[in-house]
Amino acid sequence: MTVESDAAPLRTMIVDDEPLAVERLQLLCARLPRISLVGTASDGESALRLAEQLKPELVFLDINMPRLDGMGVARALGKTGQSPAIIFVTAYQAFAVEAFDLAAIDYLLKPVATDRLERAVARVLERRSAVLANPPVATPAQGDWVREFWVPHRSELKRIDADLIERIDAERDYMRLHVGTRSYLMHETIKTLEERLDPSRFVRLHRSHIVRNDYITSLRHNGGGVWFACLADGSELRVGRTYLARVKEMAGR
């Protein structure tokens, strides 16, 4: 079995039905030492077959392709046990919201600028560091709630007191812990993390958000059947229907 290394290049695939676009991205990737291009595909179906064989860590993915488009490919890859990081590379701005709903790492517009590509790849490397430093752990026994997290930050591991976490946002198989003006990534699913957190201190608002109870200042109803949680930093998060009863219970309703 190959041992993963934080310094190893990212195993990368390019999926695009335009040969010139593939060639340009190949040239850009060749300039980045942390990228190891393992394959290319010109349509979604062949991309899925190739990904199953090559097990890429990163996929540069076009959206507008015949038959199975990039969104379909991303959804299919997201259902696999070891889904790769996705960076969409497209000529269209209109799909950005849907792309980030699929937990894409980044959304690059063609022609891709070198500095934007470098920043996107840096985010993938940051996430891989989080995986290596914080492998998923078993869920503790009921009532044995987690009190602290050790998360990677630059070249060190930083201790985060669970009670200081204000909110947690899911980004695919990673969690972003918000503590004041800083945020830290760790590798864990939101379901597992929810089970480890004290339910008297934290509440899940949405399939992508967990918030510390006392960080919620009020609940707002928009009159159309949708509720929002207003947070201490002035932001608002929509409350998913699945979690509304639990949120109202927290508020004594």
Backbone hydrogen bonds in HBPLUS format (Angstrom, degrees):
<---DONOR---> <-ACCEPTOR-->    atom                        ^
c    i                          cat <-CA-CA->   ^        H-A-AA   ^      H-
h    n   atom  resd res      DA  || num        DHA   H-A  angle D-A-AA Bond
n    s   type  num  typ     dist DA aas  dist angle  dist       angle   num
A0008-ALA N   A0005-SER O   3.13 MM   3  5.20 153.4  2.21 102.4 110.5     1
A0010-LEU N   A0034-ARG O   2.69 MM  24  5.95 167.9  1.70 148.3 144.1     2
A0036-SER N   A0010-LEU O   2.86 MM  26  5.58 160.0  1.90 152.6 147.1     3
A0057-GLU N   A0011-ARG O   2.75 MM  46  5.21 147.6  1.85 134.8 145.1     4
A0058-LEU N   A0011-ARG O   3.08 MM  47  6.31 151.2  2.17 159.1 159.8     5
A0012-THR N   A0036-SER O   2.89 MM  24  5.77 163.6  1.92 151.4 149.8     6
A0038-VAL N   A0012-THR O   2.80 MM  26  5.66 165.1  1.82 154.1 158.6     7
A0013-MET N   A0058-LEU O   2.95 MM  45  6.42 151.6  2.03 149.9 158.7     8
A0060-PHE N   A0013-MET O   2.86 MM  47  6.21 166.7  1.88 163.6 162.9     9
A0014-ILE N   A0039-GLY O   3.15 MM  25  6.66 150.0  2.24 143.1 151.7    10
A0041-ALA N   A0014-ILE O   2.89 MM  27  6.41 146.7  2.00 154.9 163.4    11
A0015-VAL N   A0060-PHE O   2.82 MM  45  6.09 155.8  1.88 164.9 173.2    12
A0062-ASP N   A0015-VAL O   2.89 MM  47  6.05 154.3  1.96 160.0 168.7    13
A0016-ASP N   A0041-ALA O   2.99 MM  25  6.47 150.8  2.08 164.7 163.7    14
A0021-ALA N   A0018-GLU O   3.01 MM   3  5.31 121.6  2.36 106.2 120.9    15
A0022-VAL N   A0018-GLU O   3.06 MM   4  6.41 157.5  2.11 157.0 163.9    16
A0023-GLU N   A0019-PRO O   2.92 MM   4  6.16 161.1  1.96 149.1 154.3    17
A0024-ARG N   A0020-LEU O   2.95 MM   4  6.15 160.1  1.99 146.6 151.5    18
A0025-LEU N   A0021-ALA O   3.04 MM   4  6.21 164.4  2.06 148.7 152.8    19
A0026-GLN N   A0022-VAL O   2.87 MM   4  6.06 150.8  1.95 149.2 158.1    20
A0027-LEU N   A0023-GLU O   3.05 MM   4  6.31 154.5  2.12 147.4 153.2    21
A0028-LEU N   A0024-ARG O   3.05 MM   4  6.39 154.6  2.11 147.5 154.4    22
A0029-CYS N   A0025-LEU O   2.87 MM   4  6.04 160.5  1.91 149.3 154.8    23
A0030-ALA N   A0026-GLN O   2.94 MM   4  6.11 144.3  2.07 143.1 152.6    24
A0031-ARG N   A0028-LEU O   3.14 MM   3  5.52 150.1  2.24 105.8 114.3    25
A0032-LEU N   A0029-CYS O   2.95 MM   3  5.26 160.0  1.99 112.0 118.6    26
A0035-ILE N   A0032-LEU O   3.16 MM   3  5.69 162.7  2.19 122.4 123.5    27
A0047-ALA N   A0043-ASP O   3.05 MM   4  6.18 143.8  2.19 143.8 154.8    28
A0048-LEU N   A0044-GLY O   3.08 MM   4  6.40 151.4  2.17 149.7 154.8    29
A0049-ARG N   A0045-GLU O   3.20 MM   4  6.55 159.9  2.24 147.5 152.7    30
A0050-LEU N   A0046-SER O   2.88 MM   4  6.02 162.1  1.92 148.7 153.9    31
A0051-ALA N   A0047-ALA O   2.84 MM   4  5.95 156.6  1.90 146.5 153.4    32
A0052-GLU N   A0048-LEU O   3.08 MM   4  6.21 150.8  2.17 142.5 149.2    33
A0053-GLN N   A0050-LEU O   3.09 MM   3  5.22 124.8  2.41  97.4 111.1    34
A0054-LEU N   A0050-LEU O   2.82 MM   4  6.00 167.4  1.83 160.6 164.4    35
A0055-LYS N   A0051-ALA O   2.90 MM   4  5.29 150.2  1.99 138.4 143.0    36
A0085-ALA N   A0057-GLU O   2.81 MM  28  6.02 165.0  1.83 144.5 139.8    37
A0059-VAL N   A0085-ALA O   2.86 MM  26  6.24 149.4  1.96 160.9 170.7    38
A0087-ILE N   A0059-VAL O   3.02 MM  28  6.26 167.4  2.03 159.0 158.5    39
A0061-LEU N   A0087-ILE O   2.92 MM  26  6.13 161.2  1.95 145.1 150.7    40
A0089-VAL N   A0061-LEU O   2.88 MM  28  5.63 157.9  1.93 127.0 131.4    41
A0070-GLY N   A0063-ILE O   2.92 MM   7  3.96 170.3  1.92 121.4 124.2    42
A0073-VAL N   A0069-ASP O   3.03 MM   4  6.39 152.6  2.11 149.8 158.3    43
A0074-ALA N   A0070-GLY O   2.90 MM   4  6.14 161.8  1.93 150.8 155.2    44
A0075-ARG N   A0071-MET O   2.99 MM   4  6.26 159.3  2.03 149.0 154.2    45
A0076-ALA N   A0072-GLY O   3.02 MM   4  6.20 161.7  2.05 146.7 151.7    46
A0077-LEU N   A0073-VAL O   2.86 MM   4  6.10 163.1  1.89 156.4 161.1    47
A0078-GLY N   A0074-ALA O   2.90 MM   4  6.02 146.7  2.02 143.4 152.7    48
A0079-LYS N   A0076-ALA O   3.18 MM   3  5.44 151.0  2.27 103.4 111.8    49
A0080-THR N   A0077-LEU O   3.12 MM   3  5.43 162.0  2.15 109.8 115.4    50
A0105-ILE N   A0086-ILE O   2.76 MM  19  5.71 154.0  1.83 159.7 168.8    51
A0088-PHE N   A0106-ASP O   3.11 MM  18  6.39 147.8  2.22 156.7 147.6    52
A0108-LEU N   A0088-PHE O   2.77 MM  20  6.01 167.6  1.78 163.5 159.1    53
A0090-THR N   A0108-LEU O   2.96 MM  18  6.42 158.6  2.01 166.1 168.6    54
A0110-LYS N   A0090-THR O   2.82 MM  20  5.60 147.9  1.92 129.8 136.1    55
A0096-ALA N   A0093-GLN O   3.20 MM   3  5.86 166.3  2.22 129.1 129.1    56
A0099-ALA N   A0095-PHE O   2.90 MM   4  6.05 153.9  1.97 154.6 163.2    57
A0100-PHE N   A0096-ALA O   3.03 MM   4  6.33 159.0  2.08 155.3 158.6    58
A0101-ASP N   A0097-VAL O   2.99 MM   4  6.26 139.8  2.16 144.3 156.2    59
A0102-LEU N   A0098-GLU O   3.21 MM   4  6.53 130.9  2.47 137.5 148.9    60
A0102-LEU N   A0099-ALA O   3.04 MM   3  5.22 137.1  2.23  98.5 110.6    61
A0104-ALA N   A0099-ALA O   3.32 MM   5  5.82 154.5  2.39 135.9 140.0    62
A0103-ALA N   A0100-PHE O   2.95 MM   3  4.75 154.4  2.02 102.9 105.9    63
A0117-LEU N   A0113-ALA O   3.03 MM   4  6.32 157.9  2.08 154.5 161.2    64
A0118-GLU N   A0114-THR O   2.96 MM   4  6.20 158.4  2.00 150.4 156.2    65
A0119-ARG N   A0115-ASP O   3.05 MM   4  6.27 156.0  2.11 143.4 149.2    66
A0120-ALA N   A0116-ARG O   3.00 MM   4  6.22 157.9  2.05 147.7 153.7    67
A0121-VAL N   A0117-LEU O   2.96 MM   4  6.19 164.6  1.99 155.3 158.9    68
A0122-ALA N   A0118-GLU O   2.94 MM   4  6.09 149.9  2.03 143.0 151.7    69
A0123-ARG N   A0119-ARG O   3.17 MM   4  6.46 143.6  2.31 141.7 149.8    70
A0123-ARG N   A0120-ALA O   3.17 MM   3  5.28 126.2  2.47  96.5 109.5    71
A0124-VAL N   A0120-ALA O   3.29 MM   4  6.71 150.0  2.38 143.3 150.9    72
A0125-LEU N   A0121-VAL O   2.97 MM   4  6.32 159.4  2.01 153.6 159.1    73
A0126-GLU N   A0122-ALA O   2.92 MM   4  6.13 148.9  2.02 142.3 150.9    74
A0127-ARG N   A0123-ARG O   3.05 MM   4  6.33 152.8  2.12 143.5 150.2    75
A0128-ARG N   A0124-VAL O   2.95 MM   4  6.30 154.3  2.02 148.8 156.2    76
A0129-SER N   A0125-LEU O   2.97 MM   4  6.23 154.7  2.04 147.2 153.5    77
A0130-ALA N   A0126-GLU O   3.10 MM   4  6.43 146.0  2.23 140.0 149.1    78
A0130-ALA N   A0127-ARG O   3.03 MM   3  4.96 117.1  2.44  91.8 107.6    79
A0131-VAL N   A0127-ARG O   3.03 MM   4  6.42 147.3  2.14 147.0 155.7    80
A0131-VAL N   A0128-ARG O   3.09 MM   3  5.02 117.8  2.49  92.6 107.7    81
A0132-LEU N   A0128-ARG O   3.04 MM   4  6.37 164.6  2.07 156.9 159.0    82
A0133-ALA N   A0129-SER O   2.94 MM   4  6.05 153.0  2.01 147.0 154.6    83
A0134-ASN N   A0130-ALA O   2.85 MM   4  5.70 140.5  2.01 139.1 149.1    84
A0144-ASP N   A0141-ALA O   2.90 MM   3  5.49 162.1  1.93 140.3 144.9    85
A0146-VAL N   A0196-ARG O   2.85 MM  50  5.60 163.9  1.88 155.4 161.0    86
A0162-ALA N   A0147-ARG O   2.92 MM  15  5.18 169.2  1.93 127.9 129.0    87
A0149-PHE N   A0160-ILE O   2.84 MM  11  5.06 150.6  1.93 141.0 150.9    88
A0160-ILE N   A0149-PHE O   2.69 MM  11  5.06 162.1  1.72 157.5 162.3    89
A0151-VAL N   A0158-LYS O   2.91 MM   7  5.28 162.0  1.95 148.8 147.8    90
A0158-LYS N   A0151-VAL O   2.72 MM   7  5.28 171.5  1.73 156.9 155.6    91
A0153-HIS N   A0156-GLU O   2.83 MM   3  5.44 162.7  1.86 161.2 159.9    92
A0156-GLU N   A0153-HIS O   3.08 MM   3  5.44 161.6  2.11 124.9 130.5    93
A0164-LEU N   A0161-ASP O   2.94 MM   3  5.47 156.9  2.00 116.5 123.9    94
A0165-ILE N   A0162-ALA O   3.18 MM   3  5.50 158.9  2.23 109.6 115.9    95
A0166-GLU N   A0178-HIS O   2.90 MM  12  5.75 163.1  1.93 169.4 174.2    96
A0212-ARG N   A0166-GLU O   2.99 MM  46  5.32 175.7  1.99 139.9 140.6    97
A0178-HIS N   A0167-ARG O   2.99 MM  11  5.43 168.5  2.00 172.6 168.8    98
A0168-ILE N   A0210-ILE O   2.71 MM  42  5.04 151.6  1.79 159.7 160.3    99
A0210-ILE N   A0168-ILE O   2.96 MM  42  5.04 156.1  2.01 145.0 151.0   100
A0169-ASP N   A0176-ARG O   3.07 MM   7  5.18 159.2  2.11 140.3 145.1   101
A0176-ARG N   A0169-ASP O   2.84 MM   7  5.18 166.0  1.86 152.1 157.0   102
A0170-ALA N   A0208-SER O   2.85 MM  38  4.74 159.8  1.89 134.0 138.2   103
A0171-GLU N   A0174-TYR O   2.81 MM   3  5.11 170.2  1.81 157.9 156.0   104
A0174-TYR N   A0171-GLU O   3.09 MM   3  5.11 145.7  2.21 110.9 121.0   105
A0188-GLU N   A0173-ASP O   3.10 MM  15  5.70 132.6  2.33 129.3 141.9   106
A0175-MET N   A0186-MET O   2.76 MM  11  5.33 163.2  1.79 158.1 164.1   107
A0186-MET N   A0175-MET O   2.93 MM  11  5.33 144.3  2.06 146.4 157.3   108
A0177-LEU N   A0184-TYR O   2.73 MM   7  5.13 162.7  1.76 159.0 157.6   109
A0184-TYR N   A0177-LEU O   2.91 MM   7  5.13 147.5  2.01 136.1 146.6   110
A0179-VAL N   A0182-ARG O   2.92 MM   3  5.37 164.4  1.94 148.2 153.3   111
A0182-ARG N   A0179-VAL O   3.05 MM   3  5.37 156.2  2.11 136.1 133.9   112
A0193-LEU N   A0189-THR O   3.05 MM   4  6.26 162.3  2.08 150.3 155.8   113
A0194-GLU N   A0190-ILE O   2.86 MM   4  5.93 156.7  1.92 144.6 150.8   114
A0195-GLU N   A0191-LYS O   3.17 MM   4  6.42 151.1  2.25 143.8 150.7   115
A0196-ARG N   A0193-LEU O   3.04 MM   3  5.11 137.6  2.22  99.1 111.4   116
A0197-LEU N   A0193-LEU O   3.17 MM   4  6.39 129.4  2.44 146.9 159.6   117
A0201-ARG N   A0198-ASP O   2.91 MM   3  5.41 160.3  1.95 116.8 123.4   118
A0202-PHE N   A0198-ASP O   2.99 MM   4  6.19 145.2  2.11 152.8 163.7   119
A0213-ASN N   A0201-ARG O   2.76 MM  12  5.53 163.6  1.79 138.0 143.9   120
A0203-VAL N   A0211-VAL O   2.90 MM   8  5.55 164.6  1.92 156.5 160.1   121
A0211-VAL N   A0203-VAL O   2.91 MM   8  5.55 168.7  1.92 156.5 157.1   122
A0205-LEU N   A0209-HIS O   3.04 MM   4  5.66 146.6  2.15 136.5 146.9   123
A0240-GLY N   A0205-LEU O   2.70 MM  35  6.06 155.7  1.75 154.7 163.5   124
A0206-HIS N   A0209-HIS O   3.47 MM   3  5.06 163.4  2.50 140.6 137.7   125
A0209-HIS N   A0206-HIS O   3.26 MM   3  5.06 162.4  2.30 102.4 107.3   126
A0215-TYR N   A0212-ARG O   2.91 MM   3  5.39 159.1  1.95 119.0 125.7   127
A0216-ILE N   A0213-ASN O   3.10 MM   3  5.71 165.3  2.12 116.9 121.6   128
A0232-ALA N   A0215-TYR O   2.93 MM  17  5.50 138.9  2.10 158.3 164.8   129
A0217-THR N   A0230-CYS O   2.75 MM  13  5.67 152.4  1.83 152.7 161.8   130
A0230-CYS N   A0218-SER O   2.83 MM  12  5.22 169.2  1.84 154.0 156.5   131
A0220-ARG N   A0228-PHE O   2.75 MM   8  5.08 167.6  1.76 153.3 157.8   132
A0228-PHE N   A0220-ARG O   2.74 MM   8  5.08 151.5  1.82 148.1 157.6   133
A0222-ASN N   A0226-VAL O   3.03 MM   4  5.81 171.9  2.04 172.4 175.0   134
A0239-VAL N   A0227-TRP O   2.88 MM  12  5.48 174.8  1.89 146.5 145.3   135
A0229-ALA N   A0237-LEU O   2.78 MM   8  5.26 166.7  1.80 156.3 157.5   136
A0237-LEU N   A0229-ALA O   2.98 MM   8  5.26 154.8  2.05 142.5 150.2   137
A0231-LEU N   A0235-SER O   2.87 MM   4  5.47 179.1  1.87 164.5 164.6   138
A0234-GLY N   A0231-LEU O   2.99 MM   3  5.52 161.6  2.03 120.2 123.1   139
A0243-TYR N   A0240-GLY O   2.99 MM   3  5.45 139.7  2.15 110.5 121.2   140
A0244-LEU N   A0241-ARG O   3.37 MM   3  5.13 158.4  2.42  98.2 104.4   141
A0247-VAL N   A0243-TYR O   3.10 MM   4  6.35 156.2  2.15 151.6 158.8   142
A0248-LYS N   A0244-LEU O   2.88 MM   4  6.14 161.5  1.92 157.4 162.1   143
A0249-GLU N   A0245-ALA O   2.90 MM   4  6.09 149.3  2.00 143.3 152.5   144
A0250-MET N   A0246-ARG O   3.00 MM   4  6.26 149.4  2.10 142.7 150.3   145
A0251-ALA N   A0247-VAL O   3.14 MM   4  6.49 141.0  2.30 138.6 149.0   146
A0251-ALA N   A0248-LYS O   3.03 MM   3  4.94 120.5  2.39  90.8 106.2   147
A0253-ARG N   A0248-LYS O   2.77 MM   5  5.04 170.9  1.77 148.2 145.7   148
A0252-GLY N   A0249-GLU O   3.01 MM   3  4.94 158.3  2.06 101.9 108.0   149
